């Protein structure tokens, strides 16, 4: 397809609380190099999609408070391609705002929507699959999700059941979606993988702007109704006021729950290019290399005894960190906070709710 009709929407409005204490409210994980790759998440994401989508067609949707961080890390981004949300309202309002913006600019727009915190090993393979999928959605009125071939029964990801049956893992062409399942427990995740027809939900979507508009207006009128009048407001001097008013009453709802789980147009494109959605410390641990005892760390000096499956992270890479007698723990050492906690995502999430107390405000 003509690349001038290809657009990318990078969703970068999250607060990254599950990466506390490295990720803070004023500089969340998308603006950090959490995975120690040499580039921040958002910079890596921008460069990844710029291989397929013209730079002038890449939009970033983020919170108003992160305007300067985005422009600092992506200085070549045109200011008109930075869409600022006054409040965080999950992915459906974000996608609605971006969709109406693109339709105002180009009614023929095809768009890929992506989070800003993914890691991909085989960038060339990803780029080729992205081009192929753009071609498919440009010719078909479908809502496509990239479904990752699972390598383990991971409970951090959502799962998508494809219509290919038990042979789905051997199919490389797009298939209709049968079901969506949010993060299952380990037993159910194992069942899913053993059936051979469930894929990880990457959260990367491709579709025509007009197609997602139709389906959002069908299944999420409580969101799209708040954008009534977008044709005149978006791109005008009253856009910020219009968006602020729309977001004030917008429900907090994801595009998966609001549209993808209900529409008959949901399709899945099987992919395998070494993908990881790094949304938690546990998911980071699953991605990075480990020693013979399953310990993973990004510091130069460690003294580890009688410990296994431990994750150690510190921006102060030359600091010696000594550990003894721990199993399945995370240790995150920053300048003003030290966290030692079981690595399990649920336990960590429960633990850090205490940071919401007033006396810890300066550490949030």
C-alpha distance (Angstrom), angle and dihedral (degrees) to the residues before:
residue distance angle dihedral
X1 . . .
X2 3.79 . .
X3 3.81 106.9 .
X4 3.80 90.9 -143.3
X5 3.82 87.0 73.1
X6 3.83 92.7 50.5
X7 3.80 116.7 98.2
X8 3.78 135.1 176.5
X9 3.80 126.0 -150.7
X10 3.81 114.7 -163.0
X11 3.80 112.9 -161.0
X12 3.79 107.4 -148.8
X13 3.78 106.6 154.6
X14 3.80 101.5 105.8
X15 3.79 122.5 119.3
X16 3.81 94.7 -141.6
X17 3.80 95.2 -139.3
X18 3.81 92.9 160.6
X19 3.81 88.7 65.6
X20 3.79 93.5 56.6
X21 3.02 131.5 166.9
X22 3.83 91.9 29.9
X23 3.79 91.4 43.6
X24 3.81 114.1 58.0
X25 3.79 133.9 -178.1
X26 3.81 92.5 -104.5
X27 3.82 93.5 47.0
X28 3.81 113.2 20.7
X29 3.78 127.1 -170.9
X30 3.83 98.1 -84.1
X31 3.80 87.7 67.9
X32 3.81 93.9 48.3
X33 3.78 136.0 76.6
X34 3.79 93.0 -125.0
X35 3.81 93.6 156.4
X36 3.82 92.6 50.7
X37 3.81 93.9 -122.6
X38 3.81 96.4 137.5
X39 3.82 93.4 -106.2
X40 3.77 134.1 69.4
X41 3.80 120.0 -107.2
X42 3.79 94.7 -108.5
X43 3.81 93.7 47.2
X44 3.81 91.1 50.1
X45 3.81 90.9 48.4
X46 3.80 92.6 50.0
X47 3.81 92.9 50.6
X48 3.81 91.9 45.7
X49 3.79 94.9 56.9
X50 3.80 94.4 37.9
X51 3.80 86.3 71.8
X52 3.80 88.6 70.7
X53 3.80 107.8 17.9
X54 3.82 122.2 58.9
X55 3.81 109.1 -106.6
X56 3.78 91.3 -122.2
X57 3.84 87.6 58.9
X58 3.81 96.6 56.3
X59 3.81 115.9 103.2
X60 3.80 127.9 -171.5
X61 3.80 120.5 -154.8
X62 3.79 113.7 -162.1
X63 3.77 143.3 140.6
X64 3.78 118.4 -70.7
X65 3.82 90.1 -117.1
X66 3.82 90.8 61.5
X67 3.80 97.0 54.9
X68 3.82 94.2 108.7
X69 3.81 94.1 44.3
X70 3.80 91.4 54.8
X71 3.79 93.7 48.1
X72 3.80 90.8 46.1
X73 3.80 92.9 53.3
X74 3.82 97.3 36.0
X75 3.82 102.2 32.3
X76 3.81 92.1 164.4
X77 3.81 91.6 61.7
X78 3.79 111.8 113.1
X79 3.80 109.0 -121.2
X80 3.82 90.4 -128.7
X81 3.83 87.5 61.5
X82 3.79 92.1 59.3
X83 3.80 108.5 91.8
X84 3.79 112.1 -165.4
X85 3.79 122.0 -152.8
X86 3.80 116.0 -154.0
X87 3.81 90.7 -153.3
X88 3.81 135.8 16.5
X89 3.79 108.2 -106.6
X90 3.83 103.2 161.7
X91 3.81 125.8 -105.7
X92 3.82 104.3 -53.5
X93 3.85 97.4 65.3
X94 3.81 89.1 40.6
X95 3.81 91.2 54.4
X96 3.80 92.1 44.0
X97 3.82 90.7 54.7
X98 3.82 92.1 48.0
X99 3.81 93.3 44.6
X100 3.79 94.9 53.0
X101 3.80 89.7 45.4
X102 3.80 91.7 54.6
X103 3.80 93.8 44.5
X104 3.78 89.2 53.7
X105 3.81 89.1 54.4
X106 3.79 101.1 36.3
X107 3.84 124.6 4.3
X108 3.83 88.4 -163.4
X109 3.80 93.6 58.2
X110 3.81 120.7 140.5
X111 3.78 112.7 -165.0
X112 3.76 140.9 -163.5
X113 3.80 114.2 -154.5
X114 3.79 117.6 -158.3
X115 3.79 140.8 170.8
X116 3.79 115.4 -121.2
X117 3.81 99.3 -127.1
X118 3.81 107.2 69.2
X119 3.79 128.5 122.3
X120 3.79 120.4 -152.1
X121 3.78 125.7 -173.4
X122 3.81 101.9 -165.6
X123 3.80 104.1 46.1
X124 3.81 93.8 171.9
X125 3.79 92.3 54.6
X126 3.79 90.1 47.2
X127 3.81 91.7 50.3
X128 3.82 92.5 51.6
X129 3.81 92.5 47.9
X130 3.80 90.7 48.9
X131 3.80 91.2 53.7
X132 3.81 91.3 48.9
X133 3.79 92.4 48.9
X134 3.80 92.3 49.2
X135 3.81 87.5 55.3
X136 3.80 90.9 51.0
X137 3.80 97.5 49.2
X138 3.78 91.7 44.3
X139 3.82 88.2 60.5
X140 3.83 98.1 37.8
X141 3.81 133.1 50.9
X142 3.80 95.2 -129.3
X143 3.79 137.5 127.0
X144 3.80 103.9 -127.6
X145 3.80 127.8 -159.8
X146 3.78 122.7 -170.0
X147 3.81 103.5 -125.3
X148 3.79 114.8 -157.8
X149 3.79 119.6 -141.4
X150 3.83 102.1 -117.4
X151 3.80 120.3 -123.4
X152 3.82 98.0 -173.4
X153 3.83 139.3 9.0
X154 3.80 93.2 -89.4
X155 3.81 116.0 -178.9
X156 3.80 93.8 -163.5
X157 3.80 93.7 75.6
X158 3.77 137.1 65.4
X159 3.82 117.4 -120.7
X160 3.81 131.6 -134.7
X161 3.78 122.6 -157.4
X162 3.81 112.0 -145.0
X163 3.79 125.3 -150.2
X164 3.82 92.9 -122.7
X165 3.81 92.6 92.3
X166 3.80 121.4 -145.4
X167 3.81 88.6 -24.2
X168 3.81 93.1 60.6
X169 3.82 93.9 105.8
X170 3.79 89.5 60.9
X171 3.81 94.4 51.8
X172 3.80 119.4 91.7
X173 3.81 97.9 -179.8
X174 3.81 125.1 88.1
X175 3.82 116.4 -83.8
X176 3.79 134.6 -169.5
X177 3.78 116.2 -97.6
X178 3.82 118.8 -114.7
X179 3.80 102.9 -177.6
X180 3.80 144.6 -6.5
X181 3.82 122.2 -144.6
X182 3.79 124.2 -171.7
X183 3.81 117.8 -135.4
X184 3.83 104.3 -41.8
X185 3.80 126.5 -157.4
X186 3.80 117.5 -96.1
X187 3.80 95.7 -96.6
X188 3.80 93.0 53.5
X189 3.83 91.7 43.6
X190 3.81 88.6 55.5
X191 3.81 90.4 50.8
X192 3.81 89.9 50.4
X193 3.79 93.4 52.8
X194 3.79 93.4 45.3
X195 3.81 91.2 56.4
X196 3.80 90.4 60.8
X197 3.80 94.5 -138.6
X198 3.82 105.4 86.1
X199 3.81 124.6 91.4
X200 3.77 132.8 -172.4
X201 3.79 112.6 -99.6
X202 3.81 103.8 -121.2
X203 3.80 94.3 -169.9
X204 3.82 89.0 -130.9
X205 3.81 110.8 126.7
X206 3.81 134.3 -174.0
X207 3.80 127.1 -167.9
X208 3.77 145.3 127.2
X209 3.79 110.9 -80.4
X210 3.80 89.1 -127.2
X211 3.82 92.0 52.6
X212 3.81 95.8 52.9
X213 3.81 89.2 43.8
X214 3.81 90.4 56.7
X215 3.80 93.6 47.5
X216 3.79 94.8 45.0
X217 3.79 90.9 50.1
X218 3.81 88.8 49.4
X219 3.80 98.5 47.0
X220 3.82 104.6 21.2
X221 3.81 107.0 39.8
X222 3.82 88.1 144.6
X223 3.82 86.3 67.7
X224 3.79 104.0 32.4
X225 3.80 92.3 44.4
X226 3.80 88.3 65.5
X227 3.82 89.1 59.0
X228 3.79 93.6 55.8
X229 3.79 107.6 139.0
X230 3.81 93.5 32.1
X231 3.80 91.4 134.5
X232 3.79 91.2 71.0
X233 3.81 100.6 28.1
X234 3.80 103.8 49.3
X235 3.77 112.3 81.7
X236 3.80 91.8 16.5
X237 3.79 132.3 102.9
X238 3.83 90.1 -96.6
X239 3.82 95.6 55.5
X240 3.81 96.1 104.7
X241 3.81 91.9 49.4
X242 3.82 91.0 45.9
X243 3.83 92.9 50.5
X244 3.81 92.7 45.7
X245 3.80 90.1 54.0
X246 3.82 92.6 46.5
X247 3.80 93.9 48.5
X248 3.80 93.7 47.5
X249 3.81 91.0 71.6
X250 3.82 98.2 27.4
X251 3.81 115.6 123.2
X252 3.80 118.3 -125.2
X253 3.80 100.7 -111.7
X254 3.80 137.6 143.7
X255 3.79 124.9 -127.1
X256 3.82 88.6 -125.2
X257 3.79 94.0 58.5
X258 3.79 96.5 33.6
X259 3.82 99.8 46.7
X260 3.79 118.3 -6.2
X261 3.80 95.7 59.3
X262 3.82 91.1 50.5
X263 3.79 107.9 35.9
X264 3.80 124.4 93.4
X265 3.81 88.7 -145.7
X266 3.82 96.8 70.7
X267 3.81 113.1 125.7
X268 3.77 133.7 171.3
X269 3.79 129.6 -143.8
X270 3.84 111.2 -156.9
X271 3.81 113.1 -131.6
X272 3.78 138.3 175.6
X273 3.79 117.9 -175.2
X274 3.80 105.4 128.5
X275 3.81 100.2 -81.3
X276 3.79 130.9 -179.2
X277 3.78 130.4 176.1
X278 3.78 99.8 -149.4
X279 3.77 100.5 -157.7
X280 3.79 101.3 134.3
X281 3.79 140.8 27.5
X282 3.79 89.2 -106.1
X283 3.81 92.2 54.3
X284 3.81 89.8 49.1
X285 3.81 89.4 51.7
X286 3.82 89.9 53.2
X287 3.80 90.5 54.1
X288 3.81 106.6 45.0
X289 3.86 127.5 73.2
X290 3.80 119.7 -89.9
X291 3.78 137.5 -158.0
X292 3.81 124.1 -115.5
X293 3.81 90.5 -80.0
X294 3.78 94.6 50.9
X295 3.81 94.2 -104.1
X296 3.81 117.3 145.3
X297 3.79 125.5 -165.7
X298 3.81 142.4 158.3
X299 3.82 97.9 -153.6
X300 3.80 126.6 99.3
X301 3.80 98.3 -136.1
X302 3.80 124.1 47.9
X303 3.78 136.0 155.4
X304 3.80 106.7 -161.2
X305 3.80 122.8 175.3
X306 3.81 131.3 171.9
X307 3.79 90.3 -8.4
X308 3.78 132.2 121.8
X309 3.80 140.0 179.5
X310 3.81 90.8 15.9
X311 3.81 123.7 150.8
X312 3.82 117.0 -149.8
X313 3.81 120.1 -172.6
X314 3.79 129.0 173.5
X315 3.81 133.4 155.6
X316 3.82 85.5 -146.1
X317 3.78 93.9 75.6
X318 3.83 96.5 177.4
X319 3.79 93.7 55.1
X320 3.81 114.6 109.6
X321 3.79 112.1 -122.0
X322 3.80 116.0 -167.9
X323 3.80 121.5 -165.2
X324 3.78 132.5 178.6
X325 3.79 132.8 176.6
X326 3.79 100.5 4.6
X327 3.80 128.3 132.8
X328 3.82 127.5 -175.0
X329 3.81 94.0 -1.9
X330 3.77 135.5 135.2
X331 3.79 123.6 -140.7
X332 3.80 116.2 -167.1
X333 3.79 115.7 179.5
X334 3.81 119.6 -171.7
X335 3.78 132.3 164.3
X336 3.79 94.5 -90.3
X337 3.80 105.5 17.8
X338 3.81 138.8 46.3
X339 3.81 120.8 -165.2
X340 3.80 124.7 -167.6
X341 3.79 111.1 175.7
X342 3.83 142.5 140.2
X343 3.80 109.1 -80.7
X344 3.80 94.5 -126.9
X345 3.82 109.4 116.1
X346 3.79 95.1 -137.2
X347 3.80 93.4 51.0
X348 3.79 91.5 47.1
X349 3.80 92.0 49.3
X350 3.79 91.1 51.0
X351 3.79 91.5 46.2
X352 3.79 97.8 52.7
X353 3.80 94.1 51.1
X354 3.79 83.1 87.0
X355 3.80 89.0 69.9
X356 3.79 86.6 72.3
X357 3.80 90.0 73.9
X358 3.83 113.7 110.9
X359 3.81 94.1 -117.6
X360 3.83 90.5 62.1
X361 3.81 97.2 50.0
X362 3.82 94.7 114.3
X363 3.82 90.4 56.9
X364 3.81 96.6 53.0
